[in-house]
Amino acid sequence: MPLTHNLEINHGIVSRYVFDHEILKHAVASGAEFCKASVQGPIVENGKVVGVTAKMGKEVVEYHSKVVIAADGATSVIARALSNLQRSDKDKVIALRGYIESDVDLDQTIDLVFLNEVQPGYAWFFPMNKRLANIGVGIRVDIYNHQDKTLQDMLNIYLKSPEIQSRVGDHKVTDIRTWQLPINHYRTAACFRWGAIGW
């Protein structure tokens, strides 16, 4: 899937770490106050979220405000606390990603590949710069739990494909991480009025 080369816009792919750090820098520069804490759950009053409880070291503190933004990720503490629904395994994807160097200059083309050995799932190759790419695989959790391949096995299958071999050769995947992603949305039982950020 080539990126939009015909439009006069700047585009590219950056790592999540760099992207998050840039958002944080802009927020602080715009007057936001930053503190590092582990969100424990929402504070709900009269059916509305009016804040959160958070752990800072050994101390549990409360934050109250008029607006809530729940930006605590796919396994959201806030969403789980507000929903009576349990997400089933068929509503989640488990994924593995890492970074790999290339033997050739990469263009700004991202690959989304549906492998016969990884179904219902997918693999991807996202160039980060001319010689580095984000590579990974993902599959629905309920299917993953009832087959014999690990995520690393699935990634190895993708790495051995001719398209990937021609770009990465014998380079090894580094900084490997796994996580789960929702493939539908929680329904919430309360109205958000404030924001909780934590990941």
C-alpha positions as CSV (number, residue, x, y, z in Angstrom):
1,M,0.0,0.0,0.0
2,P,2.0,3.0,-1.2
3,L,1.7,6.2,0.8
4,T,0.2,9.3,-0.9
5,H,3.1,10.4,-3.1
6,N,0.9,12.6,-5.3
7,L,0.0,15.0,-2.5
8,E,2.2,17.9,-1.5
9,I,2.3,16.9,2.2
10,N,5.0,15.7,4.5
11,H,4.4,12.2,5.8
12,G,6.3,9.4,7.4
13,I,6.3,6.7,10.1
14,V,7.8,7.3,13.6
15,S,8.1,5.0,16.6
16,R,5.4,5.1,19.2
17,Y,8.0,6.2,21.8
18,V,9.1,9.2,19.7
19,F,5.4,10.1,18.9
20,D,4.3,9.9,22.5
21,H,7.3,12.0,23.7
22,E,6.5,14.7,21.1
23,I,2.9,14.9,22.2
24,L,4.0,15.2,25.8
25,K,6.4,18.0,25.0
26,H,3.8,19.9,23.1
27,A,1.2,19.5,25.9
28,V,3.7,20.7,28.6
29,A,4.7,23.6,26.4
30,S,1.1,24.5,26.0
31,G,0.6,24.7,29.8
32,A,-0.3,21.1,30.8
33,E,1.0,19.8,34.1
34,F,2.7,16.4,33.8
35,C,3.0,13.8,36.6
36,K,3.9,10.2,36.5
37,A,1.3,8.0,38.1
38,S,-0.5,4.7,37.7
39,V,-4.3,5.2,37.2
40,Q,-6.3,2.8,39.4
41,G,-9.8,3.7,38.3
42,P,-12.4,6.4,37.7
43,I,-14.2,8.5,40.3
44,V,-17.9,8.4,39.4
45,E,-20.5,10.7,40.9
46,N,-24.2,10.8,39.8
47,G,-23.4,8.6,36.8
48,K,-20.6,10.9,35.6
49,V,-16.8,10.4,35.6
50,V,-15.5,13.4,37.6
51,G,-11.9,12.2,38.1
52,V,-9.6,9.3,38.7
53,T,-7.7,7.6,41.6
54,A,-4.0,7.1,40.9
55,K,-1.1,5.6,42.6
56,M,2.1,7.7,43.0
57,G,4.7,5.5,44.7
58,K,2.9,4.0,47.7
59,E,0.4,6.8,47.9
60,V,-3.1,6.7,46.3
61,V,-4.3,10.2,45.3
62,E,-7.4,11.6,43.6
63,Y,-7.6,14.0,40.7
64,H,-10.8,15.9,39.9
65,S,-11.7,18.0,36.9
66,K,-14.4,19.0,34.5
67,V,-13.3,17.0,31.6
68,V,-12.0,13.4,31.4
69,I,-9.9,12.0,28.5
70,A,-9.3,8.2,29.0
71,A,-6.1,7.6,27.0
72,D,-4.9,4.6,28.9
73,G,-4.7,2.2,25.9
74,A,-6.3,-0.9,24.5
75,T,-6.5,-2.6,27.9
76,S,-8.0,0.5,29.5
77,V,-8.4,0.5,33.3
78,I,-11.1,3.2,32.8
79,A,-13.1,1.4,30.1
80,R,-13.0,-1.9,32.1
81,A,-14.2,-0.2,35.2
82,L,-17.1,1.5,33.4
83,S,-18.2,-1.5,31.4
84,N,-20.2,-4.5,32.6
85,L,-19.1,-6.3,29.4
86,Q,-16.2,-8.7,29.4
87,R,-14.3,-8.6,26.1
88,S,-14.3,-12.1,24.7
89,D,-11.1,-13.6,23.1
90,K,-12.7,-13.3,19.6
91,D,-12.9,-9.5,20.1
92,K,-9.1,-9.2,20.7
93,V,-6.0,-9.5,18.6
94,I,-2.6,-10.5,20.1
95,A,0.3,-9.0,18.3
96,L,4.1,-9.0,18.3
97,R,6.3,-6.3,16.8
98,G,10.0,-5.5,16.6
99,Y,12.5,-3.5,14.6
100,I,14.8,-4.8,11.9
101,E,17.5,-3.3,9.8
102,S,17.5,-3.6,6.0
103,D,20.3,-4.4,3.5
104,V,18.7,-2.0,0.9
105,D,17.2,1.5,1.0
106,L,13.5,1.2,1.8
107,D,10.9,3.4,0.1
108,Q,7.9,4.8,1.9
109,T,5.7,1.8,1.2
110,I,4.0,-0.1,4.0
111,D,3.2,-3.8,3.7
112,L,0.0,-5.4,5.2
113,V,0.2,-9.1,4.4
114,F,-2.4,-11.9,5.0
115,L,-0.4,-15.1,5.3
116,N,-2.0,-18.5,4.9
117,E,-0.2,-19.7,8.1
118,V,-1.5,-16.7,10.1
119,Q,-5.3,-16.7,9.8
120,P,-7.4,-14.9,10.7
121,G,-4.5,-12.5,11.2
122,Y,-1.9,-10.4,9.4
123,A,1.7,-9.4,9.1
124,W,3.2,-6.0,8.5
125,F,6.4,-4.2,7.4
126,F,6.5,-0.4,8.1
127,P,9.7,1.4,7.0
128,M,10.9,3.8,9.8
129,N,13.7,5.2,7.7
130,K,15.8,4.1,4.7
131,R,17.4,1.2,6.6
132,L,15.1,0.4,9.5
133,A,11.5,-1.1,9.7
134,N,8.8,-2.0,12.2
135,I,7.8,-5.6,11.5
136,G,5.2,-7.7,13.2
137,V,2.3,-10.2,13.2
138,G,-1.1,-10.3,14.8
139,I,-3.9,-12.9,15.1
140,R,-7.2,-13.1,16.8
141,V,-6.8,-14.3,20.4
142,D,-9.4,-17.1,20.3
143,I,-7.7,-18.6,17.2
144,Y,-4.2,-18.2,18.7
145,N,-5.2,-20.1,21.8
146,H,-6.3,-23.1,19.8
147,Q,-3.3,-23.6,17.5
148,D,0.3,-24.7,18.0
149,K,2.3,-21.7,16.7
150,T,3.7,-19.0,18.9
151,L,3.8,-15.4,17.7
152,Q,7.6,-15.8,17.2
153,D,6.9,-18.8,14.9
154,M,4.5,-16.7,12.9
155,L,7.0,-13.8,12.7
156,N,9.7,-16.3,11.5
157,I,7.4,-17.5,8.7
158,Y,7.0,-13.9,7.6
159,L,10.7,-13.3,7.9
160,K,11.4,-16.2,5.5
161,S,9.1,-14.9,2.8
162,P,11.0,-13.8,-0.4
163,E,9.7,-10.2,-0.1
164,I,11.2,-9.8,3.4
165,Q,14.3,-11.8,2.8
166,S,15.2,-9.5,-0.2
167,R,15.1,-6.5,2.1
168,V,16.5,-7.7,5.5
169,G,18.7,-10.7,4.7
170,D,20.1,-12.2,7.9
171,H,19.4,-9.2,10.2
172,K,17.7,-10.1,13.5
173,V,14.6,-8.5,14.9
174,T,15.3,-6.4,18.0
175,D,13.2,-4.7,20.7
176,I,10.4,-7.3,20.4
177,R,7.2,-6.5,22.3
178,T,3.8,-8.2,22.5
179,W,0.4,-6.7,23.4
180,Q,-3.4,-7.2,22.9
181,L,-5.6,-4.9,20.7
182,P,-9.4,-4.7,20.8
183,I,-11.3,-5.2,17.6
184,N,-14.5,-3.7,18.8
185,H,-15.5,-1.0,21.3
186,Y,-16.5,-1.0,24.9
187,R,-19.8,0.5,25.9
188,T,-19.4,2.8,28.8
189,A,-21.8,3.1,31.7
190,A,-20.9,6.7,32.7
191,C,-20.4,10.0,30.9
192,F,-16.8,11.2,30.8
193,R,-16.1,14.7,32.2
194,W,-12.4,14.5,32.9
195,G,-9.3,12.9,31.6
196,A,-7.1,10.1,32.7
197,I,-3.9,9.4,30.9
198,G,-1.7,6.4,31.7
199,W,0.1,3.7,29.8
